[in-house]
Each structure stands twice: as structure tokens, then as C-alpha cells.
């Protein structure tokens, strides 16, 4: 169980690009990073408006001279300081991720980036190469993967408790954008504008979450080919989709499906992952994240609860309070940031043995998500045809 002790014994000097006062995700980044004192926020370029960014940064306790007008000046000035930042989180619109991540790596910084990591496989390949060349990590904030029961499922599947994996059904289908809410909400407007989000809306913004969770539950899962159909029910969003269906065939012989939607009227999140094997199935739902449904053919359904002694040790090590109490998304993100800190520290120490068996959403996960979205768009734009992956 995590008890709040700094896992490193020291704090990493940390900055942010984006995540300002009107950001939807800035606060959860800061809360998660600083929960176990592994990161200390010392600098940032928090807003495209320099005055707002300065006001917001100083309100957070950042020294005024370390609140910068843009990421270029942030990286340059911090590199010149003996106490300059060691890592940076990127919480900006999607179209900026590649340039900022590349600049951060070139400045010798570890990077934690919102997804998607970038727009194209070519860009992701470059970031992967640069990460290796500079010996700096890229972590991707697939925040839901920080929930403990995702890792309970991973251990059960690895132990063969489901038998041979046959079917993987995934969905993330909420209803909050079933009307053109972007007309009145600036924080939503950029998410449906191809200038900022690239070739996809719900495939990149929503579907990559359950896809990564499935890949976490079933390590080594690889899509062999897929077929995608996408729709723009709010016509002004075209060519970006607000609803999409994807069929997949995996290299291990399993098949799968994905439903991603922002127009599932009345639904909250409806992010679910169901893994079906030859003898049993597991199902996880992010609206009830402290439970994992375990169904063995011919036996009563079992609901596995977070924090219970019957779970695998891997599913217990990141509990932050005893079983019976509900933990939520802030705790899941904190677990990820704790892992990012450990990965940064091990990388800096050259501890390859530790890193060889250490899980976190890394640059390879970011690349896989970008490639998957690219293939979905390619399939849909060709008339919902099968494409090799």
C-alpha cells in the first residue's frame, strides 16, 4: 500500500507547458504529480496568454521569473539554471504535442505528455528515436490504466485463468457531445477542430483509452488488421467523427471490436473492456472502477473488489486506502505519475535491470495509439475496408 512516502527519496524538479486556469486537465496533472512529493512544480509556460500564465503560475506558488511566456523560453532558461527542471508535462492542444515533446527532449528533459502523443506514425517514430538517443523517457497519460484492477486482470490473464483469449470488446461512448456544445464551450471547441486535433475526434480522444487498457491487460496484443466506419452526427464536425465502430483481428487469433462515441445520449462514460477467453471472461467498467467482474463458464459471477486480500500482489501495491473505500481517477493518475517518477529516476541512474520489467505508459504505447488511429482513419476514408496493420 502507498503511504505517501516519496518513492525516490528526493523530488524531481518539474515544469508544465499548458494546464492553465481554464484547462480541463491541468489540475489533475498537478495533483497527481505532487501527491507523493516525487515532483515539485518549479516552472511553467501555463497559458498562450503570457499575462494569464504569469498570474496563474504565481497563484500556484511558482516564482514569477520562472513563469514563462512560451515553451521555447521555458526550456532555454531552465537549461541555463543549475536548479533547472528535469522533467516537463505537456498539457496543451493535440496539434502542439509533437513540437513541444521534441523540443523538450532536445533540451535534455524527460517528458510526460497528454495523448495523442502526435498526429502521425512518422512523428511518433521520431520521438521514439529521440527519446532513446537522449536517454530520456516519454510517459503518456493514459490515466485510467492507473486503476489497480486493470493490473489484477493482467495477472489473471497471464496466469491462464481465462484460457485462450478469443474476444476483446472495448467501448468509450459518452453522450455529453450529442449536441453542438462546442458552440458555447471553448474548451470543447478545439477538440472538434481538425486544425488542433488532426484527422480524428473520438477515435483519438476516446478510443485510445480502452485500447491501451486492453493492451495492458493482454501484453503483446497486436492488431493484425482492422475495419473502421465513422460518422459525424453533428454535421458541423465533419470531417471529424463523433461516432465510430472498429472491427479488429489480432495476431494471436483473437477478434475484437471498439465503439467510440460522444453522442451516446444519456450515457456518462460507458468505458468498458471485456476480455473473453476459452473458459472465463473479465469485464471492467470505469464508472465502477473498484470492481472487476469475473465470469467462469458454469459458475456464479464473482465481483472482485479493490483492496481485498484475495487479489494479486500487483493489484494491491498501489492502493492508497484500505478496501471498502472508493478510490477514483485522481488516485489512478497519481499511481501513473509515481511510476513516471520511478522510470525517470531509474533512467537517470542507468538501472536497465529495473526498467526491463517495469510497466508504465511509455513512448511505445504512444506510438501504438497513433498508428491505430491512423489505420482507422485510412480504413474509414476508403469506405470502411479492411486494412493491414
C-alpha positions, 0 to 999 in steps of 0.5 A, spaced: 500 500 500 502 507 498 503 511 504 505 517 501 512 516 502 516 519 496 518 513 492 525 516 490 527 519 496 528 526 493 523 530 488 524 531 481 524 538 479 518 539 474 515 544 469 508 544 465 507 547 458 499 548 458 494 546 464 492 553 465 486 556 469 481 554 464 484 547 462 480 541 463 486 537 465 491 541 468 489 540 475 489 533 475 496 533 472 498 537 478 495 533 483 497 527 481 504 529 480 505 532 487 501 527 491 507 523 493 512 529 493 516 525 487 515 532 483 515 539 485 512 544 480 518 549 479 516 552 472 511 553 467 509 556 460 501 555 463 497 559 458 498 562 450 496 568 454 503 570 457 499 575 462 494 569 464 500 564 465 504 569 469 498 570 474 496 563 474 503 560 475 504 565 481 497 563 484 500 556 484 506 558 488 511 558 482 516 564 482 514 569 477 521 569 473 520 562 472 513 563 469 514 563 462 511 566 456 512 560 451 515 553 451 521 555 447 523 560 453 521 555 458 526 550 456 532 555 454 532 558 461 531 552 465 537 549 461 541 555 463 539 554 471 543 549 475 536 548 479 533 547 472 527 542 471 528 535 469 522 533 467 516 537 463 508 535 462 505 537 456 498 539 457 496 543 451 492 542 444 493 535 440 496 539 434 502 542 439 504 535 442 509 533 437 513 540 437 513 541 444 515 533 446 521 534 441 523 540 443 523 538 450 527 532 449 532 536 445 533 540 451 535 534 455 528 533 459 524 527 460 517 528 458 510 526 460 505 528 455 497 528 454 495 523 448 495 523 442 502 523 443 502 526 435 498 526 429 502 521 425 506 514 425 512 518 422 512 523 428 511 518 433 517 514 430 521 520 431 520 521 438 521 514 439 528 515 436 529 521 440 527 519 446 532 513 446 538 517 443 537 522 449 536 517 454 530 520 456 523 517 457 516 519 454 510 517 459 503 518 456 497 519 460 493 514 459 490 515 466 485 510 467 490 504 466 492 507 473 486 503 476 489 497 480 484 492 477 486 493 470 493 490 473 489 484 477 486 482 470 493 482 467 495 477 472 489 473 471 490 473 464 497 471 464 496 466 469 491 462 464 485 463 468 481 465 462 484 460 457 485 462 450 483 469 449 478 469 443 474 476 444 476 483 446 470 488 446 472 495 448 467 501 448 468 509 450 461 512 448 459 518 452 453 522 450 455 529 453 457 531 445 450 529 442 449 536 441 453 542 438 456 544 445 462 546 442 458 552 440 458 555 447 464 551 450 471 553 448 474 548 451 470 543 447 471 547 441 478 545 439 477 538 440 472 538 434 477 542 430 481 538 425 486 544 425 488 542 433 486 535 433 488 532 426 484 527 422 480 524 428 475 526 434 473 520 438 477 515 435 483 519 438 480 522 444 476 516 446 478 510 443 485 510 445 483 509 452 480 502 452 485 500 447 491 501 451 487 498 457 486 492 453 493 492 451 495 492 458 491 487 460 493 482 454 501 484 453 503 483 446 496 484 443 497 486 436 492 488 431 493 484 425 488 488 421 482 492 422 475 495 419 473 502 421 466 506 419 465 513 422 460 518 422 459 525 424 452 526 427 453 533 428 454 535 421 458 541 423 464 536 425 465 533 419 470 531 417 471 529 424 467 523 427 463 523 433 461 516 432 465 510 430 465 502 430 472 498 429 472 491 427 479 488 429 483 481 428 489 480 432 495 476 431 494 471 436 487 469 433 483 473 437 477 478 434 475 484 437 471 490 436 471 498 439 465 503 439 467 510 440 462 515 441 460 522 444 453 522 442 451 516 446 445 520 449 444 519 456 450 515 457 456 518 462 462 514 460 460 507 458 468 505 458 468 498 458 473 492 456 471 485 456 476 480 455 473 473 453 477 467 453 476 459 452 473 458 459 472 465 463 471 472 461 473 479 465 469 485 464 471 492 467 467 498 467 470 505 469 464 508 472 465 502 477 472 502 477 473 498 484 470 492 481 472 487 476 467 482 474 469 475 473 465 470 469 467 462 469 463 458 464 458 454 469 459 458 475 456 464 479 459 471 477 464 473 482 465 481 483 472 482 485 473 488 489 479 493 490 483 492 496 481 485 498 486 480 500 484 475 495 487 479 489 494 479 486 500 482 489 500 487 483 493 489 484 494 491 491 501 495 491 498 501 489 492 502 493 492 508 497 486 506 502 484 500 505 478 496 501 471 498 502 473 505 500 472 508 493 478 510 490 477 514 483 481 517 477 485 522 481 488 516 485 489 512 478 493 518 475 497 519 481 499 511 481 501 513 473 505 519 475 509 515 481 511 510 476 513 516 471 517 518 477 520 511 478 522 510 470 525 517 470 529 516 476 531 509 474 533 512 467 537 517 470 541 512 474 542 507 468 538 501 472 536 497 465 535 491 470 529 495 473 526 498 467 526 491 463 520 489 467 517 495 469 510 497 466 508 504 465 505 508 459 511 509 455 513 512 448 511 505 445 504 505 447 504 512 444 506 510 438 501 504 438 495 509 439 497 513 433 498 508 428 491 505 430 488 511 429 491 512 423 489 505 420 482 507 422 482 513 419 485 510 412 480 504 413 474 509 414 476 514 408 476 508 403 469 506 405 470 502 411 475 496 408 479 492 411 486 494 412 493 491 414 496 493 420 
